[in-house]
Amino acid sequence: MGVVIPLEDGKNKQASVQPLVDLTKADMERVNQLILAKAGSDVEMIPEVANHLISSGGKRLRPMLTLASAAMFDFKGDAHVKLATSVEFMHTATLLHDDVVDESDLRRGKSTARMIWGNQASVLVGDFLLGQAFRMMVEVGSLDALDVLSTAASVIAEGEVLQLSVAKNMETTEDDYLSVIRAKTAALFAAAAEVGPIVAKTDRSARNALKSYGMNLGLAFQLVDDVLDYGGKSADLGKNVGDDFREGKITLPVILSYRRGTAEEREFWKDAIEGGNATDENLEHAMGLITRYGGLTDTIARARHYGMIARDALAPLPASPWKDALLEVIDFCIDRVN
């Protein structure tokens, strides 16, 4: 079951990530080669598990942010390629770990690594990729870049634990939820965008601008992801619609609908989420409540808010094709609900 989400009128064309893809194409080819090289190991299972996820069709938005944020300041060299690869390995490692924690069966439309090789292999290969990411950061030789990415790794882990602590708890507030997604998702977007100007040796204001852009883009991205779980299509999601509901995840559409509902409706949410009674029938009822109380439309409004902050963060930077592409990525991330 899907819910049609009306977007604002007046847009002439669908926003696209393609300008960013085109601008970073040559460097992304170098990143992809380095990914294959660094995912290699004499232990046969490691490249098998790593490549299963790496080759599964993700857009690789995060490493493209690193490449673009360095290139927009005319960086020459290969440090940004190594850092972009580190970012992608950190992201892949978190996906491997997430699927174990969430007991997920599907990732990008394919069976998760844990379903094929087991939980232990998924966790350990994720650890291997994190180790390779840090080795590449050290090779770059920038203590500032190492600090930013290593801090992000710690924050992401904190976000995972925080999400566990609020899982299946209907008293979770919107502030709690934002703390989770700021750590779990937005922190890596922010770090990916910030390390580009670091290696390009720009001034602090440019670095802060890209960090703010990445953080707020990441928040908008995750908010839209949480909308799609209740209002998207399985083919687009790469997972089953309603998986967040089945896993007892407390996302903003649920928080808003719970807060705004009647006492009887709040009892329904407690039974379904806290009580684990996440049947298909209850999912359908939950989606009806979310629609009735504006859970999806208001979550999209929040995403647009953070998108505007990301846009304003880049405003002081000089005009360039790179800046234009980064701005269009904001609209692309939000327009996925269309």
Buried (B, 14 or more C-beta within 10 A) or exposed (E): EEBEBEEEEEEEEEBBBEBBBEBBEEBBEBBBEBBBEBBEBEEEBBBBBBBBBBEBEBEBBBBBBBBBBBBBBEBEEBBBBBBBBBBBBBBBBBBBBBBBBBEBBBBEEBEBBBBEBBBEBBBBBBEBBBEBBBEBBEEBEBEEBBBBBBEBBEBBBBBBEBBEEBBBEBEBEEEBBBBBBBBBBBBBBBBBBBBBBBBBEBEEEBBEBBBBBBBBBBBBBBBBBBBBBBBBEBEEBBBBBBBBBBBBBBBBBBBBBBBBBEEEBBEBBBBBBBBEEBEEEBBEBBBEBBBEBBBBBBBBEBBBEBBEBBBEBBEEBEEBBBBBBBBBBBBBBBBBBE
